[in-house]
Amino acid sequence: MRSSRVLSSLRVLSGVRAGGSGRAGRVVRAVGAGLLVLGAAASPAVADSSPSVSPSDDGAGPTSAGTSFRTATEVDQGQQATASASMGDYLYWSFPADAGQRPTVKATVKLPDAHASATWQVDVYDGLRRRQACQYGAQTRTAAQDAASVELSCTLRTVRAWSEPWADDPLPGTYYVRLTTVGLKAADLGLPVSAEIQVDSKDVGGAAAVDGSLAEPLVPGVAVAAKGSDSDESETSVAVLSSIEPDDGWASGWWSDRWVWTAVGGVLAALAGVGGYTLTRGAGQPRQVPPSA
């Protein structure tokens, strides 16, 4: 900013010098040289005072997990989240899923050296905290005695853009992952374990899409913030939604394979119409009778 002001001052002084001569010209040249020196000295200071760009994140996932729905750790799709816990703890994560996606949750639990057999289970809940059924995958597995690790997976049904109120279909919004052990023996309670989860989605597209859409994604209100009015005399509370969302935003893509099938269907219908018209016109014409001998 200061260097730009110096340049503008030099332009003005140059114009004055063009119109003057003699002693006035020498004064103008002396003042211009002084301003140029001040500008050169101020430029490094301005550059040094400007904030430096901080390095970007390396894309590593979170290293902790929540203990309830309210404290669930947010994780993006494609990231690997890790957490250290104890047997008997409930571990919670949350991730976003948009319409047309088919999320798959994979979890790996590394067990201690000595332990009894235990059954581990991974559950997925939607933004309304409704437990979603797994389309396929090993949602529950029993780790044998002294097993090193156990792997779990759960593939949800395709997220729909709209659903009936009474239905239990997965809808766009935040989803929760809960990892825990069931049927734990008292001797193993509190043993240290480490867990890893990763969520990936397959874009199914229009093959599973339906007409309609939600007014807002099913994301929880994680906090209540006070919003002041113009006069700052009264405040109103507004819900702050979760900051987690897909990379391209909610339902950002307008293109799907439904457009392809619609176009193909239109072309086939047009060809069928032309072919039917041709056959009907040919059948309606009278046959030519050969001339009599």
N, C-alpha and C positions, 0 to 999 in steps of 0.2 A: 504493500500500500504506500509506504513512504517513498520507495523508489519510483513509483508512478507519479507521485506528486513532484518529485525532483525533475523528472523528464518533462512534465507539463510546464514547470517553471522555466526550464531551459528553452522550451519552444517559444514562450512569451518573450524571454530576454533576447532570443535570436531575432524576433520580429522587431523589437525596439532597436537593436543594433543595426538592422538593415536601414532603419529610417534616420539614425543619428550619425554623427561623425565627431572627430576630435576627441576632446576630453571626455565627453559623454560616452563615446565608444569604448575608451579605455576603462572607464568605470564599469560599463556593462560587462566587458570581458573579464575583469577582475571578480565581479560578483558571480558571474557564471562559473568561473573556475572554482571559486569557494564552494558553491552549491554542489558542483560535481564531486569535489573531494568529500563533502559531508555525505552525499548519497552513497559513494563507494564505501565509506566507513560504516554507514548505517545498514547497508544490505546484509553483511554477515550477521549482524546482531538480530535483524529481523528473521533471517533464516534459522538462527540458532533458537530463537524464542518460539518458533512454530512447532506444534506437537508432531512427534514422529509417528509413523504408521506402525501399529502393533502387529506382530505376526499373527497369521490366521491359525485357527485351531487345526490340529492334526487329524481330526475326524474320529478320535478315539471315543468309545462309548462310555457310559457312566460306570463307576466302580462301586456302587452301592445300590441297595434296594429298599423300598419302603416296607412298612409293617402293617399297612392298612390301605383301603381305597383312597383315603384322603392324602396319605403320604406316599403314594406310588411314585416311583422314579420314572420320569419321562425318557423314552428312548425312541429314536427314529428307526424307520425300517431300513434294514441293511446294516445297522450297527450291532456290535456285539457288546452286551452289557454283562458285567461280572459283579459278584458280591460274595463276601465272606459272612457266614452265619453259623448257627448251631442247629443241630437236629431238634426239630420241634418248632422252629420259627416259621412264620408265614412271610414269604417274600412276594412283594408286589412291584410290578412295572406297568407302564401304560404306553400305548403307541397309537398313532392315527391310522385309520383305514378309510378309503374313499369308495364311492360307488364303482362297481366293475372290478374290484380287486378281490382276490381270494388269498387271505393271509395264511401263512404257515408259521407256527411258533415252534421252535426247537430249543430244548433245554438239556443241559448236561450238568450233572451233579457229581463232583469228585468227593469220594467218601474217605474217611480215615482208614488207617491200616487195619485196625481191629474193630469190628462191629458185628452186630447180629443182623439177620435179614430184616429188611424194612421195605415198605411199599411207598413209592413216591408218585405224586400226581400233579399234573399241571392243568389248571382250569383257566378259561378265557371268559370274560364278562364284557358286555357292551356298556355304552355310556349310561344306560339306565340300570346298570348292575344286574342285568339278567344273564344268567349263565348260558353261554352259547354251546350248542352241541358240536362235536368234532365230526367233520365229514369222514375223515379217516386219519389214521396215525395212532401211535402207541401213547395214549393219554395217561395211562397208569401202568407202572412197571414195578416189579418186586426185585430189589437188589439182593442177590444171594449173600450169604455170610462171607465177610472179608472181601467182597467185590470192590474193585478199585473205583468204579464209576457206574452211573446209570444214565441212559439217554431217553428222553421223552420227546414227543412231537404231537402237534395238534393242527390239523388243517381245517379251517372254518369253511362254512358255506360262502358263496359269493355274496359280497356286500351289495345290497339292493338300494336303488335310489329312492324307493318309496315302498310303503307296506301298509297293510290294514292295521288299525290300532290293536286289534285282538291277536295279531300274528306275532310270532317270536323270531321274525326274520332279522338278520344282521343289517344294520343301517349305518350310513356314514357317520363318523364321529370317533370318539376316544374309546379304546378297548383296553381292558385290564388283564394282566397275566398274574395268576397266583400260583406259586410253587410251594409245595409243602409235602410232608411225609405223613402218612396215615398208618395207624396200627403200630406206632412206635413203642418199643419196649422201654421200661424205666431205666435199664442199665445204659442205654444209648442216648438218653436225653441229655442234651447239652454238648455232645461231641462236635468238634469243629468240622465244617464242610465248606466247600466253595462251589458256587453255581455260575453257570454261563447260559445266557439266552440270546437268541437272535430271531428276528421277525423278518420274513421275506414275503412278498406278494407276487402273484401272477395276475397280470391284467387280462381278465376274461373278455372284457369288452361288451359289445351290444348283444352277444349271444345270451347273456343272462340279465340284461337290463329290462326295466319295465317303465311304463309311462308314469310321469309324475316325479316330484322331487320334494325333499324336505325344505321347510322354510329356513331352518338352521341345523347344522350338524349337531349330533348328540355329544356335546362336550360339557364337562362339569364346570361350574363356577368355583374357582379355586380360592377366591378372595372377594371381599367387599370393600370397594374404595369409596371414599367420600369425594364428591364432586361439588365444588362451590359454585354459586351463582355469580352473576355479574357484580352484584353489590357486595359479595363476600359476607353477607349477613346470615344466610341460611345455606345449609349443605344437604345434598341428597345422596343417598347411597346407591351405587350402581354396581352390578355384578361384573367382575373381571373374569373372562373366560380363559380357559387353559391356552397356553401359548403354543402347544404342540399342534402341528398340522402337517399335511403332506407337502412335499417340496414344491409342487406346482399349484398349491392351493386346493380348496375343496371343489371337486367336480369342475376342474378347470378345462378339461378337454371336451370339446363339442363333437369331435369326430369319433366314430366307432364303426365297427363292421356292419352295423344296422344300415348305414347309408349305402354300403356296397350292395347288400342284398336287396335293398329297396330299388336301387338303380338297375340291378340285374333283372329283378322282377318286372320293372317297367318295360325294359327292352323285350323280354320274352312275351309280355302281354301284347306289345305292339306287333311283334312278328306273328303271333297267333291270330291277331285281328286281320292283318293283311292276308295271311294264308286262308283264313275262313272266307274272307270276301272274295278272293280269287276262285276258290272252289265253288262258292255259291253262284258267282257270275257265270262260271263255265257250265255248271249244271243247268242253269236257266235258259241258255241259248238253244234254239231248235237245231236238230241235226240236219245236215245238208243231205238232200235226196239226190242221188245221181240222176242225170238226165236220161229220159227214156230213149231207147234206141229208135 
